[in-house]
């Protein structure tokens, strides 16, 4: 009886770098990825942040200049279209509250106008709400520890009798509000003029069940919804003044109000138990594997922008690397980008974002970002250059260990090939050994490896502008045959 060994060589194409965790024994399943743009067959330099710029001429949108800044910290931002009665045109406004307790008001599209800052007596960061009263636009600012302010085109007033507001919306010809002093009470009024609000013009609905205090009120899909600490309540309103209250969702975990953001068709939010989508009647938990790695949502901020849900938070990457803001003290260190249509996820690591704000208008739409830490005095915008204010940032992608569908026996990586631009490092690891390769320039490479092991993983790392595609790897396995 004679026996001989035969060698089987298989070539594997990486054609889905986006593939999420949870797909067992798949060589393309990513273990970790950040600061890369991913698609089916390639990855390249990912999201970045640059100085916020806006056009100063509506007829020349390519000529954009930075916004003027007042103060040394941007603590909160608001934006909306504002109808200017004097000039009979819509102006697109950005407001922000700074460290000097001032409200800064600027026009961001067309002629750059910066109004005189409005000083306040707030000691905490207020909430801000845009509201239209008798055909005029106003910005309302309020907090538990200060007066309520109304700011109009030529109007500034302290509303001495107004409640301390936390949120406000209009629905079915009534005005509804959450107050800082009555967080289980929904205040409402037949009067849409908040200037007239006092105890004689308002009424209230009490919510004293186990879903907790109210955090946000929204008019959505023909109903009024109240988001609470541990649930969602729907309020149906009728012409006779009666209400019907339906408890739509109850959570065993706290709903973080700053993660609540609407795409217009659905509302997205997070609890400590995961990531959810709400369509007005049903709450569905979404598959976001990274949710289990979120360390802190206390200072989170979320915004839906151009079909994606952006979440700034503190994320545990479960590695020893320090990227960007992680080299010092930080509050948040990541922005998670969830594609609403495809469910694909990308991550920007190394930026300490305090607030994300979608700036939508007919001319230039951008995602504005304010910051904690070293960039606290800036307003930035999301970019696609893979840099943080001009400085390159670490990019990384790693697969999970895989047997490549060739059994658990001994195997050998024979070679790999790919197309590339830029400079990067590729590391191939087995359960026995590892090899690392560095490439720089442009072209196509085929490299012999000869690395043995039972299972393998790959990782790509770069500090530069880079693109890699058409990656293939060839692996051999010995099979034993017998012949009489």
C-alpha positions as CSV (number, residue, x, y, z in Angstrom):
1,X,0.0,0.0,0.0
2,X,1.4,3.4,-1.0
3,X,0.2,6.7,0.1
4,X,0.9,10.2,-1.1
5,X,-0.1,13.8,-0.3
6,X,-1.8,16.2,-2.6
7,X,-1.9,20.0,-2.2
8,X,-5.1,21.9,-2.8
9,X,-4.7,25.7,-3.4
10,X,-7.7,28.0,-3.2
11,X,-7.8,31.7,-4.0
12,X,-10.2,33.9,-2.0
13,X,-11.4,37.3,-3.2
14,X,-12.2,40.0,-0.7
15,X,-15.4,41.4,-2.2
16,X,-17.2,42.6,0.9
17,X,-15.1,44.6,3.3
18,X,-18.3,45.9,4.8
19,X,-19.4,42.5,6.1
20,X,-20.4,42.9,9.8
21,X,-19.5,40.7,12.7
22,X,-21.7,37.8,13.4
23,X,-21.2,35.8,10.2
24,X,-19.3,32.8,11.4
25,X,-16.3,31.3,9.6
26,X,-16.3,34.0,7.0
27,X,-12.9,35.3,6.1
28,X,-14.2,38.7,5.2
29,X,-16.0,39.3,8.5
30,X,-14.5,42.5,10.0
31,X,-13.4,42.4,13.7
32,X,-12.7,46.1,13.8
33,X,-12.6,49.0,11.3
34,X,-12.3,52.7,11.7
35,X,-11.4,55.8,9.6
36,X,-11.8,53.8,6.3
37,X,-14.6,54.2,3.7
38,X,-15.7,50.6,3.0
39,X,-17.4,49.2,0.0
40,X,-17.7,45.8,-1.6
41,X,-14.2,45.4,-3.1
42,X,-12.1,48.3,-1.7
43,X,-11.5,50.6,1.2
44,X,-10.0,54.1,1.2
45,X,-9.4,57.1,3.4
46,X,-12.6,57.7,5.4
47,X,-14.4,60.6,7.1
48,X,-12.6,63.6,8.5
49,X,-13.3,67.0,10.0
50,X,-12.4,70.4,8.6
51,X,-13.2,74.0,9.5
52,X,-16.8,74.9,8.7
53,X,-17.1,77.0,5.6
54,X,-20.1,78.4,3.9
55,X,-20.7,80.3,0.6
56,X,-20.9,84.1,0.8
57,X,-22.6,84.4,-2.5
58,X,-25.7,82.3,-3.5
59,X,-24.6,82.5,-7.1
60,X,-21.1,81.2,-6.4
61,X,-21.5,78.2,-4.1
62,X,-17.9,77.0,-4.6
63,X,-16.4,80.1,-3.0
64,X,-16.8,79.3,0.7
65,X,-15.2,81.0,3.7
66,X,-15.0,80.1,7.4
67,X,-17.6,81.3,9.9
68,X,-16.6,84.0,12.3
69,X,-16.4,82.8,15.9
70,X,-17.2,84.6,19.1
71,X,-16.0,83.3,22.4
72,X,-13.6,80.4,23.1
73,X,-16.1,77.6,23.5
74,X,-19.1,76.5,21.4
75,X,-21.4,74.8,23.9
76,X,-24.6,74.3,21.8
77,X,-25.7,75.0,18.2
78,X,-29.1,75.5,16.5
79,X,-30.0,76.1,12.9
80,X,-33.1,76.8,10.9
81,X,-34.5,78.9,8.0
82,X,-35.6,82.3,9.1
83,X,-38.0,84.5,7.2
84,X,-36.7,88.1,7.2
85,X,-39.8,90.4,7.1
86,X,-37.9,93.5,6.2
87,X,-36.1,92.0,3.2
88,X,-38.9,89.6,2.3
89,X,-36.6,86.6,2.0
90,X,-35.6,83.4,3.8
91,X,-32.2,83.5,5.6
92,X,-30.5,80.5,6.8
93,X,-29.3,81.0,10.4
94,X,-26.9,79.4,12.8
95,X,-27.1,80.1,16.5
96,X,-24.7,79.0,19.1
97,X,-24.3,79.5,22.9
98,X,-20.7,80.2,24.0
99,X,-18.7,80.2,27.2
100,X,-19.4,83.9,27.7
101,X,-23.1,83.1,28.2
102,X,-23.9,84.7,24.8
103,X,-26.2,83.7,22.0
104,X,-24.4,84.3,18.7
105,X,-26.6,84.7,15.6
106,X,-25.2,84.5,12.1
107,X,-26.4,84.1,8.5
108,X,-24.6,81.2,6.9
109,X,-25.7,81.3,3.2
110,X,-25.1,84.4,1.1
111,X,-24.2,87.7,2.6
112,X,-22.4,86.8,5.8
113,X,-24.2,88.6,8.7
114,X,-23.2,88.4,12.3
115,X,-25.6,90.1,14.7
116,X,-24.5,91.5,18.0
117,X,-24.4,88.6,20.6
118,X,-27.2,88.4,23.1
119,X,-26.0,88.2,26.7
120,X,-27.9,86.0,29.1
121,X,-27.9,84.9,32.8
122,X,-27.8,81.2,32.1
123,X,-25.3,79.2,34.2
124,X,-26.1,75.9,32.3
125,X,-26.5,75.3,28.6
126,X,-30.1,76.1,27.6
127,X,-32.3,74.5,25.1
128,X,-33.2,76.4,22.0
129,X,-36.4,76.1,19.9
130,X,-37.3,77.8,16.7
131,X,-41.0,78.9,16.7
132,X,-43.2,81.0,14.4
133,X,-45.7,83.3,16.1
134,X,-48.2,85.5,14.1
135,X,-46.2,85.0,10.9
136,X,-42.9,85.9,12.5
137,X,-39.9,83.7,13.3
138,X,-38.4,83.6,16.8
139,X,-35.8,81.7,18.6
140,X,-36.8,80.7,22.2
141,X,-34.1,79.9,24.7
142,X,-34.8,78.5,28.1
143,X,-33.4,76.5,31.1
144,X,-34.2,75.8,34.7
145,X,-31.7,78.2,36.0
146,X,-32.4,81.3,33.9
147,X,-35.0,83.4,32.3
148,X,-36.8,82.4,29.1
149,X,-35.7,84.6,26.1
150,X,-37.4,85.3,22.8
151,X,-35.2,86.6,20.0
152,X,-36.8,87.9,16.8
153,X,-35.5,89.8,13.8
154,X,-35.8,93.1,15.6
155,X,-37.0,91.8,18.9
156,X,-35.4,90.7,22.1
157,X,-37.5,90.0,25.2
158,X,-37.3,88.2,28.5
159,X,-40.6,86.3,29.0
160,X,-41.0,86.7,32.7
161,X,-44.2,84.6,33.1
162,X,-43.3,81.9,30.6
163,X,-42.4,78.4,32.0
164,X,-38.9,77.1,31.9
165,X,-39.0,75.1,28.7
166,X,-37.2,71.9,27.9
167,X,-38.9,71.1,24.6
168,X,-41.7,72.5,22.5
169,X,-43.7,71.7,19.4
170,X,-46.9,72.6,17.6
171,X,-49.5,69.9,16.8
172,X,-53.2,70.3,15.7
173,X,-53.3,74.0,16.4
174,X,-52.1,73.6,19.9
175,X,-48.7,74.3,21.4
176,X,-47.2,71.5,23.6
177,X,-44.2,71.8,25.9
178,X,-42.1,70.0,28.4
179,X,-40.9,72.1,31.3
180,X,-37.8,71.9,33.5
181,X,-39.9,72.0,36.7
182,X,-42.6,69.5,35.8
183,X,-41.0,66.6,33.9
184,X,-44.0,64.3,34.3
185,X,-46.4,66.9,33.0
186,X,-47.1,67.9,29.3
187,X,-48.1,71.5,29.2
188,X,-50.3,72.7,26.4
189,X,-52.3,75.7,25.3
190,X,-54.8,76.8,22.7
191,X,-52.7,79.9,22.3
192,X,-49.8,79.5,19.9
193,X,-48.3,82.7,21.2
194,X,-45.9,81.7,23.9
195,X,-45.6,85.3,24.9
196,X,-49.0,85.0,26.4
197,X,-48.3,81.8,28.4
198,X,-49.0,81.8,32.1
199,X,-51.0,79.7,34.5
200,X,-54.3,81.1,33.2
201,X,-53.6,80.2,29.5
202,X,-52.1,76.7,29.9
203,X,-53.4,73.3,30.9
204,X,-51.5,70.1,31.4
205,X,-51.6,66.3,31.1
206,X,-49.9,64.2,33.8
207,X,-47.9,61.1,33.2
208,X,-47.3,59.3,36.5
209,X,-46.7,55.7,35.3
210,X,-43.5,53.7,35.4
211,X,-42.2,55.0,32.1
212,X,-40.6,57.9,33.9
213,X,-40.1,61.6,33.2
214,X,-40.6,63.1,29.8
215,X,-37.5,64.1,27.8
216,X,-38.8,65.0,24.3
217,X,-42.0,65.9,22.5
218,X,-42.5,65.4,18.8
219,X,-45.2,65.8,16.2
220,X,-44.8,62.8,13.9
221,X,-47.0,61.0,11.4
222,X,-50.2,62.8,12.5
223,X,-49.7,62.1,16.2
224,X,-48.0,63.7,19.2
225,X,-45.3,61.5,20.7
226,X,-43.7,61.9,24.1
227,X,-40.4,60.3,24.6
228,X,-39.8,59.4,28.2
229,X,-36.9,57.9,30.2
230,X,-38.2,54.4,29.8
231,X,-40.8,54.5,27.0
232,X,-42.8,56.2,24.3
233,X,-46.3,57.5,24.7
234,X,-48.6,58.5,21.9
235,X,-51.1,61.3,22.4
236,X,-54.1,61.5,20.0
237,X,-55.8,64.8,19.9
238,X,-59.4,65.5,19.0
239,X,-61.4,68.6,17.9
240,X,-63.5,68.5,21.0
241,X,-60.4,69.0,23.2
242,X,-60.2,65.4,24.4
243,X,-57.1,63.3,24.4
244,X,-56.4,59.6,24.0
245,X,-53.1,58.4,25.5
246,X,-51.5,55.1,24.2
247,X,-48.3,53.7,25.6
248,X,-46.5,52.4,22.5
249,X,-43.2,51.2,24.0
250,X,-41.8,50.4,27.4
251,X,-38.1,49.9,27.8
252,X,-36.2,48.2,30.7
253,X,-33.3,50.5,29.9
254,X,-33.0,54.3,29.9
255,X,-33.6,56.0,26.5
256,X,-30.9,58.6,25.9
257,X,-32.7,61.7,24.7
258,X,-29.7,63.1,22.8
259,X,-29.6,60.0,20.6
260,X,-33.2,60.6,19.4
261,X,-33.2,61.7,15.7
262,X,-35.8,61.5,12.9
263,X,-35.2,60.8,9.3
264,X,-38.8,62.1,8.5
265,X,-40.1,58.5,8.1
266,X,-38.6,56.9,11.2
267,X,-37.2,57.9,14.5
268,X,-33.9,56.4,15.8
269,X,-32.6,56.1,19.3
270,X,-30.4,54.1,21.7
271,X,-30.8,52.6,25.1
272,X,-28.2,50.8,27.1
273,X,-29.6,47.6,25.5
274,X,-29.1,48.6,21.9
275,X,-30.2,50.6,18.9
276,X,-33.8,51.0,17.9
277,X,-36.0,52.3,15.0
278,X,-39.6,53.6,15.7
279,X,-42.1,54.1,12.8
280,X,-44.9,55.6,14.8
281,X,-46.5,52.3,15.9
282,X,-43.7,49.7,16.2
283,X,-40.3,49.8,17.8
284,X,-37.7,47.4,16.3
285,X,-34.2,46.7,17.6
286,X,-31.6,47.0,14.9
287,X,-28.5,44.9,14.3
288,X,-25.7,47.2,15.4
289,X,-22.9,45.0,16.7
290,X,-20.9,48.1,17.9
291,X,-23.7,48.9,20.4
292,X,-22.2,46.5,22.9
293,X,-18.9,48.4,22.7
294,X,-20.4,51.8,23.6
295,X,-19.0,52.9,26.9
296,X,-21.0,56.1,27.5
297,X,-24.0,57.8,26.0
298,X,-24.3,60.5,28.7
299,X,-22.7,63.1,26.4
300,X,-23.9,61.5,23.1
301,X,-25.2,63.5,20.1
302,X,-27.1,62.2,17.1
303,X,-28.3,63.5,13.8
304,X,-29.8,62.0,10.7
305,X,-28.1,63.5,7.6
306,X,-28.5,62.5,4.0
307,X,-29.8,59.0,4.7
308,X,-27.4,58.1,7.5
309,X,-27.7,58.2,11.3
310,X,-24.6,59.8,12.9
311,X,-23.9,59.1,16.6
312,X,-21.1,60.8,18.5
313,X,-20.3,58.7,21.6
314,X,-17.5,57.1,23.7
315,X,-16.6,53.7,22.2
316,X,-14.4,50.9,23.5
317,X,-12.3,49.6,20.6
318,X,-10.9,46.9,22.7
319,X,-7.3,47.5,21.6
320,X,-4.2,49.2,22.9
321,X,-4.1,51.9,20.2
322,X,-4.5,55.6,20.9
323,X,-6.0,57.6,17.9
324,X,-6.5,61.3,17.7
325,X,-8.2,62.7,20.8
326,X,-7.4,59.5,22.7
327,X,-3.8,60.7,23.2
328,X,-5.2,63.1,25.9
329,X,-8.3,63.5,28.0
330,X,-11.6,63.1,26.1
331,X,-15.3,62.7,26.5
332,X,-16.3,61.1,23.2
333,X,-13.9,59.4,20.8
334,X,-16.0,58.1,17.9
335,X,-18.7,58.9,15.5
336,X,-20.7,55.8,14.4
337,X,-22.3,56.2,10.9
338,X,-25.2,53.9,10.2
339,X,-26.6,53.7,6.7
340,X,-30.4,53.7,7.0
341,X,-30.9,52.0,3.6
342,X,-28.3,49.3,3.7
343,X,-27.6,48.8,7.4
344,X,-23.9,49.1,6.8
345,X,-21.8,50.8,9.5
346,X,-18.6,52.9,9.4
347,X,-16.7,54.4,12.3
348,X,-14.7,57.6,12.6
349,X,-12.3,57.3,15.5
350,X,-10.2,59.9,17.3
351,X,-12.5,62.9,17.3
352,X,-14.1,64.3,20.5
353,X,-17.4,65.5,19.0
354,X,-19.8,67.3,21.4
355,X,-22.7,67.9,19.1
356,X,-23.8,66.9,15.5
357,X,-26.1,69.2,13.7
358,X,-27.5,68.8,10.1
359,X,-27.5,72.1,8.2
360,X,-30.0,71.5,5.4
361,X,-30.9,74.2,2.9
362,X,-31.3,74.4,-0.9
363,X,-27.8,75.6,-1.5
364,X,-25.2,73.7,0.6
365,X,-26.1,71.0,3.1
366,X,-23.5,69.9,5.7
367,X,-23.1,68.1,9.0
368,X,-21.8,70.6,11.5
369,X,-19.8,69.5,14.5
370,X,-18.8,71.1,17.8
371,X,-16.2,69.7,20.0
372,X,-14.9,68.9,23.5
373,X,-11.2,69.0,24.2
374,X,-8.6,70.8,22.1
375,X,-11.1,71.9,19.4
376,X,-13.7,73.2,21.8
377,X,-13.7,76.7,20.3
378,X,-14.3,75.5,16.7
379,X,-17.3,74.6,14.5
380,X,-16.2,71.9,12.0
381,X,-17.9,70.1,9.2
382,X,-17.8,66.5,8.2
383,X,-15.3,65.9,5.3
384,X,-14.1,62.9,3.3
385,X,-10.4,63.4,3.4
386,X,-9.5,61.2,6.4
387,X,-8.0,64.1,8.3
388,X,-8.8,66.0,11.5
389,X,-8.3,69.7,10.7
390,X,-5.5,68.9,8.3
391,X,-3.7,66.2,10.3
392,X,-3.8,62.7,9.1
393,X,-5.4,60.2,11.4
394,X,-4.9,56.4,11.9
395,X,-6.9,54.1,9.6
396,X,-7.4,50.4,10.4
397,X,-9.3,47.4,9.2
398,X,-9.0,43.9,10.6
399,X,-10.8,40.6,9.8
400,X,-11.5,37.9,12.4
401,X,-9.6,34.6,12.5
402,X,-11.0,32.2,9.9
403,X,-10.3,28.7,8.7
404,X,-11.3,29.9,5.2
405,X,-13.7,27.0,4.8
406,X,-10.8,24.6,4.4
407,X,-11.2,22.7,7.6
408,X,-9.2,22.9,10.9
409,X,-6.0,21.2,9.6
410,X,-2.7,22.8,8.8
411,X,-2.7,25.3,5.9
412,X,-0.3,27.8,4.4
413,X,-0.9,31.3,2.9
414,X,1.0,31.1,-0.4
415,X,0.5,34.6,-1.7
416,X,-1.7,37.6,-2.0
417,X,-2.3,40.3,-4.7
418,X,-4.1,43.7,-4.9
419,X,-4.2,47.2,-6.4
420,X,-3.3,50.2,-4.3
421,X,-2.5,53.9,-4.0
422,X,-0.7,55.4,-1.0
423,X,1.2,53.9,1.9
424,X,0.0,51.2,4.2
425,X,1.0,48.1,6.2
426,X,-0.6,44.7,5.8
427,X,-0.2,42.1,8.6
428,X,-1.2,38.5,8.1
429,X,-1.4,36.5,11.3
430,X,-1.9,32.8,11.9
431,X,-2.4,31.0,15.2
432,X,1.3,30.1,15.0
433,X,3.2,33.0,13.4
434,X,2.7,36.4,11.7
435,X,4.2,38.4,8.8
436,X,4.0,42.1,8.1
437,X,4.5,44.0,4.8
438,X,4.7,47.7,4.0
439,X,3.7,49.2,0.6
440,X,4.0,52.7,-0.8
441,X,3.3,54.2,-4.2
442,X,0.8,53.1,-6.9
443,X,0.3,49.9,-8.7
444,X,-0.5,46.2,-8.6
445,X,1.3,43.8,-6.3
446,X,1.6,40.1,-6.0
447,X,3.6,38.9,-3.0
448,X,4.7,35.4,-1.9
449,X,4.1,34.8,1.8
450,X,4.6,31.1,2.9
451,X,3.0,31.5,6.3
452,X,1.6,28.4,8.0
453,X,-1.2,27.9,10.5
454,X,-4.6,26.5,11.1
455,X,-6.5,29.8,10.8
456,X,-5.6,33.3,9.7
457,X,-6.6,37.0,10.0
458,X,-5.6,40.1,8.0
459,X,-5.2,43.7,9.1
460,X,-4.6,46.9,7.1
461,X,-3.2,50.0,8.7
462,X,-2.3,53.4,7.3
463,X,-1.6,57.0,8.5
464,X,-1.8,58.4,5.0
465,X,-4.3,58.9,2.1
466,X,-4.7,55.3,0.8
467,X,-6.9,53.1,-1.4
468,X,-6.8,49.3,-1.7
469,X,-8.9,47.1,-3.9
470,X,-9.2,43.8,-5.7
471,X,-7.5,42.0,-2.8
472,X,-7.0,38.2,-3.3
473,X,-5.3,35.7,-1.1
474,X,-4.2,32.1,-2.0
475,X,-4.1,29.4,0.6
476,X,-3.0,25.8,0.3
477,X,-3.9,22.7,2.4
478,X,-2.4,19.3,2.4
479,X,-4.8,16.4,1.9
480,X,-3.8,12.7,2.5
481,X,-4.8,10.1,-0.1
482,X,-4.2,6.3,-0.1
483,X,-3.5,4.1,-3.1
484,X,-3.3,0.3,-3.1
